[in-house]
Amino acid sequence: MLSAISASDALIGNPFASSAFDGGLPSWDCTDFIFAAINTSSSGSDDSNENNAKEKPGSEAVMDERKRRRKISNRESARRSRMRKQRHLENLRNQLKASRVENRELNNRLQLMVHHFNCVRTENDWLRSERTLLRQKLSYMTQILLFQQLRQQPFSSSAWPCNNVTPQ
């Protein structure tokens, strides 16, 4: 039924008919109303509970006081809990940082050990091949010495070890 109301109706006093939508301010001013609402709401609910506690009879006032104290206690407990949680998270972050540093150090040590292991293995392989070469050389030298000893002795039956059998 709002469509039946005309903007020029003087009895209703339509505030939208003014120049409020043209960039100007409406003809009415509500700053006093807004400041009164802010002052009322900023006083807090605890003050209104205290006023209600004073107006109520004895047992209800005691119950309201207990509720108020309990609420304060719960808020303090929640604050302490948040602080504990924050300290715990900070401790976990510090442990994580320390673990990452330790992990990096251990990884570096592992890489160093792997490098050292590879160097030792390479050296071992080289030494084994050198040992094989030296054994071959020793075998050749032994054969040459034996051959030279055989050459220097006159050819007789005693030169051969298997012919050194004495008759009885």
DABEL-V456662 format. One record per backbone hydrogen bond with DSSP energy under -1.0 kcal/mol. CO is the residue of the C=O (numbers start at 1). NH is the residue of the N-H. E is the energy in kcal/mol with one decimal. If there is no record, write none. Layout:
co=CO nh=NH e=E
co=CO nh=NH e=E
This chain:
co=1 nh=4 e=-1.2
co=2 nh=5 e=-1.2
co=6 nh=9 e=-1.3
co=9 nh=13 e=-1.2
co=14 nh=17 e=-1.1
co=19 nh=24 e=-1.8
co=30 nh=34 e=-2.2
co=31 nh=35 e=-2.6
co=32 nh=36 e=-2.0
co=33 nh=37 e=-1.9
co=34 nh=38 e=-2.4
co=35 nh=39 e=-2.3
co=36 nh=40 e=-1.8
co=37 nh=41 e=-2.3
co=38 nh=42 e=-2.2
co=45 nh=49 e=-2.1
co=46 nh=50 e=-2.0
co=47 nh=51 e=-2.4
co=48 nh=52 e=-2.6
co=49 nh=53 e=-2.3
co=50 nh=54 e=-1.8
co=51 nh=55 e=-1.5
co=52 nh=56 e=-1.6
co=57 nh=61 e=-2.0
co=58 nh=62 e=-2.2
co=59 nh=63 e=-2.2
co=60 nh=64 e=-2.6
co=61 nh=65 e=-2.3
co=62 nh=66 e=-2.4
co=63 nh=67 e=-2.7
co=64 nh=68 e=-2.6
co=65 nh=69 e=-2.7
co=66 nh=70 e=-2.9
co=67 nh=71 e=-2.7
co=68 nh=72 e=-2.3
co=69 nh=73 e=-2.9
co=70 nh=74 e=-2.9
co=71 nh=75 e=-2.4
co=72 nh=76 e=-2.4
co=73 nh=77 e=-2.6
co=74 nh=78 e=-2.6
co=75 nh=79 e=-2.3
co=76 nh=80 e=-2.6
co=77 nh=81 e=-2.4
co=78 nh=82 e=-2.5
co=79 nh=83 e=-2.2
co=80 nh=84 e=-2.7
co=81 nh=85 e=-2.6
co=82 nh=86 e=-2.5
co=83 nh=87 e=-2.7
co=84 nh=88 e=-2.8
co=85 nh=89 e=-2.7
co=86 nh=90 e=-2.3
co=87 nh=91 e=-2.6
co=88 nh=92 e=-2.6
co=89 nh=93 e=-2.4
co=90 nh=94 e=-2.4
co=91 nh=95 e=-2.7
co=92 nh=96 e=-2.4
co=93 nh=97 e=-2.5
co=94 nh=98 e=-2.6
co=95 nh=99 e=-2.8
co=96 nh=100 e=-2.4
co=97 nh=101 e=-2.3
co=98 nh=102 e=-2.7
co=99 nh=103 e=-2.7
co=100 nh=104 e=-2.4
co=101 nh=105 e=-2.4
co=102 nh=106 e=-2.8
co=103 nh=107 e=-2.5
co=104 nh=108 e=-2.3
co=105 nh=109 e=-2.5
co=106 nh=110 e=-2.6
co=107 nh=111 e=-2.5
co=108 nh=112 e=-2.2
co=109 nh=113 e=-2.6
co=110 nh=114 e=-2.8
co=111 nh=115 e=-2.2
co=112 nh=116 e=-2.6
co=113 nh=117 e=-3.0
co=114 nh=118 e=-2.5
co=115 nh=119 e=-2.2
co=116 nh=120 e=-2.5
co=117 nh=121 e=-2.7
co=118 nh=122 e=-2.4
co=119 nh=123 e=-2.4
co=120 nh=124 e=-2.8
co=121 nh=125 e=-2.5
co=122 nh=126 e=-2.3
co=123 nh=127 e=-2.7
co=124 nh=128 e=-2.6
co=125 nh=129 e=-2.3
co=126 nh=130 e=-2.2
co=127 nh=131 e=-2.6
co=128 nh=132 e=-2.3
co=129 nh=133 e=-2.2
co=130 nh=134 e=-2.9
co=131 nh=135 e=-2.5
co=132 nh=136 e=-2.0
co=133 nh=137 e=-2.4
co=134 nh=138 e=-2.7
co=135 nh=139 e=-2.4
co=136 nh=140 e=-2.4
co=137 nh=141 e=-2.8
co=138 nh=142 e=-2.6
co=139 nh=143 e=-2.2
co=140 nh=144 e=-2.4
co=141 nh=145 e=-2.8
co=142 nh=146 e=-2.4
co=143 nh=147 e=-2.3
co=144 nh=148 e=-2.6
co=145 nh=149 e=-2.6
co=146 nh=150 e=-2.1
co=147 nh=151 e=-1.8
co=148 nh=152 e=-2.0
co=149 nh=153 e=-1.2
co=154 nh=156 e=-1.1
co=160 nh=163 e=-1.7
co=161 nh=164 e=-1.0
